[in-house]
C-alpha cells in the first residue's frame, strides 16, 4: 500500500510540475500535494497527515529548489491540524474538502510566509496574501473535491484489502 501512496505523491508532483503551469495565472497554480495532505489528514488523522505532509513537502522542496524545509514544515503542520479534525467531521460530506482546503491553503501559506520571514526574507504580508495565497485558495478549492474523492477511494481500498 505504501507503493500506491508513493505513486500518488509522485504523480501529483509530476502533474503539478508539467500540467499546472499551463493553467497558472500570474504564476499561481494549484498545489495538488497540499490537497492530498489535507484530504488524508481529514480522513485518517494527524499521524498520517503529518507523515504525508513530510514526504510531500520533501518532494516539493527537492524539486522546487527553494529554501529547503519550508514546504516540509508547512505541510507537516497543515497535515497535523487537519488530522486533528478527523474525528470531528462528517467524512462523506461533499463540501468537506472544499471548506477544509479554503482554510488549509490560507493556513499553509501563512506558515510558509512566517518561515521565510524567519529565514531572513523580506515579506510584504498584504501583497503576498492578496496576490499569492488567495488565488491559490481558489485553485485548491476548485480541485479539492476530485482529489479528495481519489484519496478517499485509495484509503478505503487499503482498508478493504486489510481484512
Secondary structure, DSSP 8 states (H G I E B T S, - for coil): -HHHHHHHHHHHHHHHHHTHHHH-BTTB---HHHHHHHHHHHHH-HHHHHHHHHHHHHHHHHHH-SSTTHHHHHHHHHHHHHHHTGGGS-TT-TTHHHHHHHHHHHHHHHHHHHHHHHTT----HHHHIIIIIHHHHHHHHHHHHHHHHHHHHHHHHHHHHH-
